[in-house]
């Protein structure tokens, strides 16, 4: 298996030391890879390739932009990619597309990625582990709940970035364990998404079910509207999607997902210099 997370000796060493006993084994990755099947792996690869291209790979790991003004004031903005990225994943997350979208921003910046999921009676969904493996994320851990809790309470550093993928109750439980100064971001896994249907709009339902496992599709069309509050994710031609939708995925993009509220700036430490 490939490893795109780079040299871990200087990146997130406490994560590896603290959780080493509960690292997901190569055998578990291999079983998940086989269980996902050729078709499932192809869907995940499609998502990873598109996300990688959209994130403009090859950008500098750090950069500085300086501006000078008539008053001789100089304003310099320094951006440096964070040294590591930690994804905390809820046990009920089953969508490989959501996982791929969560790790790709860090991977395109060559930031080492770690993932943690509390061990439960429910086994890892094979497609989720396969998504990590195909993305090159091999530092994946599944500690028992008590060690998972202790680990979160010890996350008091500011160098790396932490994201939590799951529903509101999971996020609130995780956030309550973090020290107040810890920087964290919630990737709010939605319960439902809109799906536009009409005779001229064709979807690959098999890919939709696989890539977005656990997501409930609420259908609407030319003669029917979405009931209740509009979901923030819509599968529809752009012209048929409600203006309030934050993520619109058109036919042919059934494998994809992304996080509109996860700006790239979250992966950089920012410093301003005035001289």
N, C-alpha and C positions, 0 to 999 in steps of 0.2 A: 504493500500500500504506500502511496506517496504521502509525503509530509510537507505541507506548504507553510507550516507555522514557524519555520526558521529555528535559530539557535535559542533554546529555552533557558540557557544558563544565566542570562541577564534579564529575562522577561518572565514575569509572573512566577518566580521560583517558589514563593510561599504556597501558591496554589498547588503546584506539583508535590511539594513536600508534605503538605497537610493532607492531601487527598490521595496520595500515591497508592494506598492499599485498596482503593475503590476505583481505580482506573478501569474503564471498559476494555476488556481483553481483545486481542487481535482475533481470537476465535469467535467472539461475539460479533465483531464487525463482519467477519467472513460469513457467518450464518445469516446475518441481516442482508448482506450483499446478495447472497444466493436466493433468499426468500423474496426479495424485491423483484427478482426476475429481469429478463432482458428488457421487456417493455417498460417496466417501472424505472429501471436505471436510465433508459433513454429519455424518459420524461424529465427526470431530475437533471440529467446532463443538459437538456434543452434550457431549463430554467437557469442553471448556473452559467451557461455560456452567454445567455442574453443579459443577465445581471452583470456579468463581468464586463461585457462590451459597454453597457450603459454607464458603468462607473468610471469609464475612461482610464483603463489600466496604463501604468507607466508614468503616472504623475509623480512629482517629487515627493519624497518622504517628509521633507520640511521645506519651507520657503519663507522668504522675507520680502516685503513690499515697502519701499520707502517713497515718501512724497515730500517735496520741498516747496515752500511757500515764499511769497515776496518778503515777508517779515523775517526771513531766515529761519523760521520754524521748520523743523523736520519731524515728520510723523512716520514711524516705522512699525509695521505689523509683522510679528514673527509667529509663524504657525509650525508646530512640530508634532508629528504623529505620535499618539500615545504609545507607550511601550508594550501594552497588552490589552486584550479585549476579553471580557468574561461574559458569556451568555448563560443565564440561569433559566432553565426551561421547566415549565409545569409538567407534572406527570401525565396530564390529559392532552397534551399537544401531540397531534398525530399527523399534521400536515408537513410533508417534506418541502413544499414550496415556501411556507412561512419560515422554516429553519434556514433554507438556502438564502432567503432575502435578509435574514438577521445577521448572517456571518459574512456575506459577500463584501459589504463596505470595508470591513477591516482587512479582509484578505487582499483586496485590490491595492491597499496601502501597505501591504507586507507586514501587517501587525499580527503578532502571534495570537491565536485564538484558543480559548479554553471554553469548555461547556460543562455545566453541572446540572444534574437532575437527581432529586432525592430518590433513593431506592424505595420501591413500593412492591406490592404483590403483582401489580400489573407489569408485564414485561415491556421492554422498549418496543415501540412500533418499529418493525424492520425498516420501513421507508425513511424514518427519521434518522436512524443510525446510518443507513445507506447514504443519505444526504450529507451527513458529516464526513463520511469516508470519501465520497466522490469529490467533496470540496477540499479534501486534504486536511481536515480537522481531526486529529487523532488523540488529542489530549481531552478526552471526554470522561467524566467521573460520575459515579452513582453511589454516593455515600448513604449509609443509614440515616434516618430522619434526625436522630439526635446529633450526629456528626455534621449533617447538613446545616442544622441550626447553629451549632458552634462555629462552623466555618463562616456563615453569614455575619454573625456577631463580631467576628475578628476582622472583617473587611474595613479597616479604618484608614487605609492608604489612599492617596489621591492621584497616583501616577497613572494607573490604568483606568479603563472605562468599563462599567457594568451595565448590562441590559437584561431585563426580565421579560421573558416571553410567556404569556399566559393570560388568564382572565382576571377580572378585577379583584376577586377575593384572594387569589394567589398572590397578585401584586401587593395588595395591602398587607398580607401576612409577611411577605419577604421584606417589604419596605420597613415594616415595624421592627425588624431585627437589625437593620443597618444602623451604624453610628450616624448621627445627624449630618456630619460633614461629608459623608460618602456620596459621590456623584453617581447617580443611577438613572436609568431611563426605562419607562414602561412601554413595551411593545404589546399593545392591547389586542390580543387575539379575539376577533369578533365571533359572535355566535352564528351570524348569518350574513349573506351577501345577496345582492339583487342579481337576477338573471333574466335578460330580455329574450323573449321568444316571439318570433313571427315566421311565416313561411319562407322568408328570404334570409333569415339569420340562422346559420348552421353551427352547432357546437359539437365538439367531441366529448360526449358525456362520460366516457370511460376515463379520459384524462382529468376531467373536472373532479370526478369522485376520488381518483387516486391522489392527485396533487394537493387537493384541498380537503383531505379526510377530516371529518369532524365539523366541517362547515355546512350549515343549512342554507340551501339556495331558495330564495323567495322569488318566484317567477312573476313577471309582468309582461305586458305587450301593448300593441297599438290600441286595444280596447279595454285595457285594465291598468290600473295604477298600483304602485307599491303600497301595500297597506301599512299604516302606522308611520313611524319615523324612518326616514330613508337611511339604509345601511351606508356606511362610508366606503364600502367596496362594491363595485358594480361590474358585472360581466355584460357588456353591451357595446354596440357601435357607439362611438363617442357622441354622435348626434342624438342618440336615444337615451343617453345617461342623464340622470338628474344633475343640475348644476352643482348641487351640494356634495356630490360624491367626491371623495378625496383620491380614490384610486379607481381608474377605469381600465378594464382589460377587454380588448376587442376580440372577435372571433379569430382563431389562430394563435391566440396567446393564453390558451387554457392552462398551460403549465406554470404560468408566471404568478408572482406575488411581489409586493414591495411594501415599504413602510413610509408613507408620505411625511409623517411627523418625526422621522429619524434623520435630521440634517447631517451632512458631512462634517460640519463643525464640531459635532460631538466626539469625533475621533482625533481631534487636534487639541493640544494645549495652546492657548493664545496669549501672546505678550505684546503690549503696546509700549513703545519707547518714544518719548518726546525730547527733542534736543534743539 
